[in-house]
Amino acid sequence: MTDWREIEARVFMRTGKRLPVVLVRGEGVRVWDEDGKAYLDFFAGTATTSLGHCHPVVADALAEQSRTLILTSNVMYTVPQLQLAELLVEHSCLDRVYFANSGAEANEAAVKLARKWGREHRNGAFEVICAQEGFHGRTLAMITASGTAKYKEPFAPLPPGFVHVPFNDIEAIKRATNERTCAVMLEPVQGEGGVNVPDDGYLPAVRRWCDEQNVLLILDEVQTGFGRCGALFAYQLSGIEPDIMTLAKGIASGVPLSAVLAKEHCAVFTPSDHGSTFGGNPLATRVGYEVVRYIIDHGLPAKAAEDGRYLEQRLHGLEDRLDLVTGVRGKGLLWAVQLSREAAEHVVAGCLERGLIVNNVRPDAVRLCPPLIVSREELDEGLEILERVLTEVGGQATK
Ligand SMILES: Cc1ncc(COP(=O)(O)O)c(C=O)c1O
C-alpha cells in the first residue's frame, strides 16, 4: 500500500498538524480511510460540508455543470452566478453580491469595500476594529485582522489599519472608535477562537454604535452562515442587520466558493475595483445555488436550531457527569466542550481511534460541527463515543 504519510513528509509544505489518517471516501456524515475503517465526521471540513460528503445534490450539480460550462471570464455574463446572487439577496437583508473562492478572499473584498466607502463617505476613514480571538483567514490582511498573534508574527510587516478589542465588550469598541474608523468587523459567534458566543445584547449594541458613529458593521459569517447556528444567517438570531456580510464554508458543501454581500448604501465597488479569475465561476456557483436552495427548501436552519437544543442538553449532561468537562457553549450545530485542562488533543486522538472525527479548537476545548443533515441517531452515536473518550482521558466518570 502506498505510504501517503511518508510522501507528505517528503514533498509537502507543512502548515499544520494532521491527524494520522488518510481519508479516501465520504458519504453523508461518514468518511472512510484507506483501510476501510469508517468515521463519523463531526468536523465536516471545519463546518463546510453542510450537506455532508458527496451529497447527490452536489454530485449531480457538479456532473451536469461540468459538462455544460465550467469557467469563462467575469467579463461575460454567466447564469448560475446570477441565479445564486439573486437567491442570496432574496433570503438576506443585503442588496448586492460579489463572489470569490475562499473566506479570506471574501473578507479581503469586504475590507476593500469598507475602505473605499470610508474614502468616499467618511473623510478617508480606513481603520477596521476587529476582535481579539477573531479569525478571518490567512492572507496578509486577514491574519492582521485576526486576533491571534502566532498567525501574524512570522509575517511582519503587516498592513496597517486594523485595531483589536476584546470580543463581547461594547465599551472597548466605543473606546477604539475615532475619525479613522470605517468599520467594525466581527464574527457573530467566534468559530476558530473557540466557539465564543457573545451576550444577547452585544451585536445589537454594536449595531446601534455603528449607526450613531456612521461606521459600517461587517459580519464575517464564513463559519456561522447557511444554517450552522440555527438560522440561515446568524445575524438573524440577534435581530440586527449588517452592512456587509461575508460567506463561504457551507455555501457549496465543500466546493470552493465564497461571497461578499453589501447593502446598497455601501456597495461602492465600480468596474476595475475588484476581480478574481475563478470567483463566481459557473461550476462553483451552480453547486452553491443547488446547496443553498436545498438548505432553504428542507428547513435545515430550523433543524440545526432543534439539533442545537438537543446537543445543548446532552452536552450539559457530560458537564454534570465528568470532571474533565467544565462548560459547553455554542448555537445550532456549532459547539465547543470546554475541558478543565489542555487535553483536547488527547480527546481528538481518542475519538479518532474510536471512529469519530472532532477538532481541538483550543488546547482545552473540543469543537463539534457535524453536517446539517446529521440524524439524531448519528448525533447519539457521536456523543456516546465522545463521552467514552472524555471518561478515559479524564480518568474517572463522576463528579
Ligand atoms: C469566520 C471565518 N472567517 C474566515 C475564514 C477563512 O476562510 P478560508 O479558510 O476559506 O479562507 C474562516 C476559516 O476558518 C472562518 O472561520
The ligand as a MOL file (V3000), in Angstrom:
LIG
                    3D

  0  0  0     0  0            999 V3000
M  V30 BEGIN CTAB
M  V30 COUNTS 16 16 0 0 0
M  V30 BEGIN ATOM
M  V30 1 C -15.0340 33.1190 10.4800 0
M  V30 2 C -14.0280 32.7380 9.4410 0
M  V30 3 N -13.6410 33.6620 8.5490 0
M  V30 4 C -12.7460 33.3630 7.5910 0
M  V30 5 C -12.1900 32.1090 7.4840 0
M  V30 6 C -11.1990 31.8140 6.4170 0
M  V30 7 O -11.7870 31.0510 5.4150 0
M  V30 8 P -10.8860 30.3260 4.3190 0
M  V30 9 O -10.0930 29.2870 5.0250 0
M  V30 10 O -11.8830 29.7560 3.3440 0
M  V30 11 O -10.0370 31.3820 3.6980 0
M  V30 12 C -12.5670 31.1220 8.4010 0
M  V30 13 C -11.9720 29.7810 8.3490 0
M  V30 14 O -11.9910 29.0100 9.2790 0
M  V30 15 C -13.5070 31.4460 9.4090 0
M  V30 16 O -13.9050 30.5430 10.3160 0
M  V30 END ATOM
M  V30 BEGIN BOND
M  V30 1 1 1 2
M  V30 2 1 2 3
M  V30 3 2 2 15
M  V30 4 2 3 4
M  V30 5 1 4 5
M  V30 6 1 5 6
M  V30 7 2 5 12
M  V30 8 1 6 7
M  V30 9 1 7 8
M  V30 10 2 8 9
M  V30 11 1 8 10
M  V30 12 1 8 11
M  V30 13 1 12 13
M  V30 14 1 12 15
M  V30 15 2 13 14
M  V30 16 1 15 16
M  V30 END BOND
M  V30 END CTAB
M  END
